[in-house]
Amino acid sequence: MSRPAVYFWLERYLAQRTPEALRDAPRQGRPRKAPRLTAERLREVVRGSPEKESWASHGWTVPLLCTHLKRQGVEVSPRTLRRRLHEAGLAWKRPRYVYATAAPHPGQKKGALSAV
C-alpha cells in the first residue's frame, strides 16, 4: 500500500475511533455491456424456436443465441450470455444428440468377444 493510502485510512480511523469507520462505501460497479438485453427479452427469444428464426437447429445453444442476438443488434459474449441466462432463471444445457437408429452390431463396436 502506498504511504498516502495508509495516512488516509489512519485519519479516517482516528476521526471516529471505531473499526466501522474503515468500511468502504457501497458502489454501483461497472455498467452492463448490453443494457438492451433484459431478462424479459432473453426469455422471449429463448421461448421461440430457432427453426422459426430460420436457423438449422432444433434448440438454442449459447453460440447460436449469441449469433442470433448479434443479428438483432445486441452483441454479447458467450460468458455474459450464460450469466444473463442464469440471472433470468433460465437453465442452459448442451443439446443431447440421439441417433435415429440403433447401431447394427453394438457388441462389435464396444469390443465384445465373438463366440469361437
Buried (B, 14 or more C-beta within 10 A) or exposed (E): EEEEEEEEEEEEBEEEEEEEEEEEEEEEEEEEEBEEBEEEBBEEBBEEEBEEBEBEEEBBBBEBBBEBBEEEEBEBEEEBBBEBBEEBEBEEEEEEEEEEEEEEEEEEEEEEEEEE
